[in-house]
Amino acid sequence: MSNPYVRDVSSIEEPPTRFSGMLKYLGPGFILSASIVGSGELIATTALGAEAGFVAMWVILVSCLIKVFVQLEFGKHAIQSGETTFEAMNQLPGPKFGKGSWATWLWLLMMLVKPLQVGGIIGGVGLVLNILLPSVPVWVWVTLCAPVVSLMIFRGKYRFVEKVSLVMIGLFALFTVACVIGVQFTEFAFNRADLKEGLSFWNGIPVAYLGVAIAAFGITGVGGDEVMAYNYWLLEKGYASKTGPRDDSPEWNRRAKGWIKVMYWDAFLSMLVYTFMTLAFYILGAAILNAQGLVPEGFETVKTLSRMYTDSLGSWAETAFLIGAFFVLFSTLFSALAAWSRLFSDAFGAVGWINYQEPKSRSRAIASFAFFFPALWALLFFFFEDPVFMVLVGGAITAAILILVVLAALHFRYRRLPKSLTPSRGYDVGLWVSALSIALLAVIAVWKAVEKFTGAN
C-alpha cells in the first residue's frame, strides 16, 4: 500500500465476515498493548500494589475496561472519515489560533510534560541492563539505547512495528503468568479474601493512596496518547482505505460496518491482553512487595521489582526477570516512539508547519522525531534519575489528556458519525460511563493538586 492515508476506489476491499478471516487484520490494538504494558503495568501498577495492597485493585480493573469505549469511538471515526488524529481534532468546535484548533495547541502544551514518563522508561531500561552487566554504568546503557530505538523507528514502517510489539509482549506475558502461579507456592500466596477485598470498590481507597491511584488510573489501560495513536495504526493497517471514500451508499455503509466490526475485535482482544497483564502485575506487587513494605523508587526500582519474581520463583528467576523486564520496557519505548513520531508530525501538520499528507514530508518528519525524542528522554532521566516518579507524573498528564480525548470522542459520536453507523444503546451507555469516570478522575486530580498546593490536610 503506497499511501494508506489516501482513500480511493482502487484500495477498496470487502471486510471479512468470519472471525478466522479477521485474524490477519488484527494488530493495531496490540501495538497499543506493547506500549501500555511497560510503563503502566510494570512500574505504575506494581507501585500502587506495593503501597496500597489489594484494596485498590478495582481501580486498575476499571481503568482497563472502561476507557476502551473512547478508543473505539476514535477508531470508528478514523475508519469512516479517513482523517488522522489531528485532522479530526482540528475540526472540534471552538477558536483556532492560526491553522491549529485550540485542541491541537492544548495537546502540544500538555505534551511538554509528558516526555518525563518515557524518560522514566528509558531509564528503567538502563537500570535493567546495568544489573545484568554491572561493569557498564547506567548512563552508558541509556546513551546507547536512545540511538538504537531511533534506528528501529526512523523508517516508520507499520508492519515492522506490529511484529516487534507482538513478539515482545508475548514473551513477557508468559513469564508473568508463571510468576503469578508460582507465588501461590510461597509464603506470599494470596487467597480469595484478598481478591474479594481488591474487587470491593465500595470500600473506597485510603486517602494516603489516592494520588498514586489517580496516576495509575491515568496510565493503565489505554491512555490519552494511546487512544490518539490508535488512529494511525488503523489507517496504516488499511481499515479506512479498504472502506473507501465515503459516499453514503449502501455498499459503503456495509463495508464501513464490516471494518468497524473487525476493529471492535482488535480492540477487545488487545484489551483482554493488557487487562490480564495489568492485574497480574498488581497482584504480584500487592502480594509480595506490600507484604514486605517494599516500594519501588529511584535507582532501586528494578531491584525492588525483581523481588516479585525471586520471592515467588527463587533467586534463579532474577536473571530471567531482568531479561523479561528489558523486553517489556523496551517494547514500550519502541511503540511509544513509533506513536509519538506520528502524533507530533501530524500535530505539526495541523498547525501548518509541515504537510503530513505528503508521503516524503511525513517520512522526513517521522524520522526527525524518531531521533529527537530518545535523546530528550535520556536527558530527562539523567536530570531526575527516578523512573517511578517520572512515570507517575506522566500518568497524571495522561489522565489530563484523556479529558481532551473524551470531548473529541463525544463530538465524533454525536456530530460526525453517519446515522447509518449509529451504535446500540448499550454502546452509548458504555461510552458515557467511560466519559463520566474520566471526568470524575479529573475533578479528583484537581482537588488533590489544590490541596497539596495550599497545604490543606
Buried (B, 14 or more C-beta within 10 A) or exposed (E): EEBBBBBEEEBBBEBBEEEEEBBEBBBBBBBBBBBBBBBBBBBBBBBBBBBBBBBBBBBBBBBBBBBBBBBBBBBBBBBBBBBBBBBBBBBBEEEBEEEBBBBBBBBBEBBEEBBBBBBBBBBBBBBBBBBBEEEEEBBBBBBBBBEBBBEBBBEBEBEBBBEBBBEBBBBBBEBBEBBBEBBEEEEBEBEEEBBEBBEEBEEEBEEEBBBBBBBBBBBBBBBBBBBBBBBBBBBBBBBBBBBBBBEEEEEBBBBBBBBBBBBBBBBEBBBBBBBBBBBBBBBBBBBBBBBEEBBBBBBEBBBBBBBBBBBBBEEEBBBBBBBBBBBBBBBBBBBBBBBBBBBBBBBBBBBEBBEBBBBEBBBBBBBBBBBBBBEBBBBBBBEBBBBBBBBBBBBBBBBBBBBBBBBBBBBBBEEBBBEBBEBEEEBBEBBEBBBEBBBEBBEBBEEBEEBEEEEEE
